């Protein structure tokens, strides 16, 4: 249990960095007008394929792992 308490903050830092990188990599297809509220619906609806689909699923998995590690940290503290 002591090992988990000492290692969990480092695991959370690693997961948070990976999650940030995965989210930032997904924003490469968005245009500048969409960030400021312009009508940019045509680029938002498309089928994910290949690496984009893998990155999307990896982002979901990283988010779930980060949330679980935060929950475990609350329980053991």
PyMOL commands that set and color helices and strands:
alter all, ss='L'
color gray80, all
select helices_A, chain A and resi 2-29+32-35+51-76
alter helices_A, ss='H'
color red, helices_A
deselect
rebuild
show_as cartoon
